Amino acid sequence: MISALFGFVVRVVLTIATVVLVLGLMAVALVTMLFVIIFSLLSGKKPKIDVSGFKRARQFRAGRPATQKPVGEVIDVEAREVPAEVKRTE
C-alpha cells in the first residue's frame, strides 16, 4: 500500500516537473521571438531566417541524397614523407 502510494506520488511529481519544464521552454521561445520581432521593428531590418538545414534534410531519404551530382575529375595525390626534424632558419 505504501509502495503504491509512493509510486503514485513520484509519478505525479515527475509529471508536474515535465509540464513546468515544457511550459518554461515555451515561455523562453516566446520571449525570444518577441524580442526578435521588436528588435526588427525598431531597427527596420528584416530578420534573416536560415532554413537551409531543413532543405538539405528534406533531400535525404533513408540516409542517401535524393539526387547525386557527378563529382568531376578525381586527382590522385602522391604522398611523401615529411622528415621528423625540420631545420629552421631565423
C-alpha positions in Angstrom: 0.0 0.0 0.0 2.8 2.5 0.9 4.8 1.4 -2.1 1.9 2.1 -4.4 1.3 5.4 -2.8 4.9 6.3 -3.1 5.0 5.3 -6.8 1.9 7.4 -7.4 3.4 10.5 -5.7 6.7 10.1 -7.7 4.7 9.8 -10.9 2.7 13.0 -10.1 5.8 14.9 -9.1 7.6 13.9 -12.4 4.5 14.8 -14.4 4.3 18.2 -12.8 8.0 18.8 -13.3 7.7 17.8 -17.0 4.8 20.2 -17.5 6.7 23.0 -15.8 9.8 22.3 -18.0 7.8 22.3 -21.2 5.9 25.5 -20.3 9.2 27.1 -19.3 10.8 26.3 -22.6 7.8 27.6 -24.5 8.0 30.8 -22.5 11.7 31.2 -23.4 10.9 30.6 -27.1 8.0 33.2 -26.9 10.2 35.8 -25.2 13.0 35.3 -27.7 10.5 35.5 -30.7 9.0 38.7 -29.3 12.5 40.2 -28.7 13.5 39.4 -32.3 10.2 40.9 -33.7 10.5 44.1 -31.6 14.2 44.5 -32.5 13.5 44.1 -36.2 10.6 46.7 -36.0 12.8 49.2 -34.2 15.9 48.7 -36.4 13.9 48.5 -39.6 15.8 45.4 -40.7 14.1 42.2 -41.7 15.3 39.2 -39.6 17.2 36.7 -41.5 15.9 33.2 -41.0 18.2 30.4 -42.3 16.1 27.4 -43.3 18.8 25.8 -45.5 19.2 23.0 -43.0 15.6 22.0 -43.5 16.1 22.0 -47.2 19.2 19.8 -47.0 17.4 17.4 -44.6 14.5 17.1 -46.9 16.8 16.0 -49.8 17.9 12.9 -47.8 15.8 9.8 -47.8 16.9 6.7 -46.0 20.3 8.1 -45.4 21.0 8.8 -49.0 20.8 12.0 -51.0 17.8 12.1 -53.4 19.9 13.2 -56.3 23.7 13.0 -56.6 25.6 15.2 -59.0 28.8 13.9 -60.6 31.8 14.9 -58.5 34.0 15.7 -61.5 37.6 14.7 -62.2 39.4 12.8 -59.5 43.0 13.7 -59.0 45.4 11.3 -57.2 47.9 12.9 -54.8 51.3 11.4 -54.4 52.2 11.0 -50.7 55.7 12.0 -49.5 57.3 11.5 -46.1 58.0 14.6 -44.0 61.2 14.4 -42.0 60.9 14.4 -38.2 63.4 17.2 -37.7 62.9 20.3 -39.7 65.8 22.8 -39.8 64.5 26.3 -39.1 66.3 29.4 -40.4 65.8 32.5 -38.4 
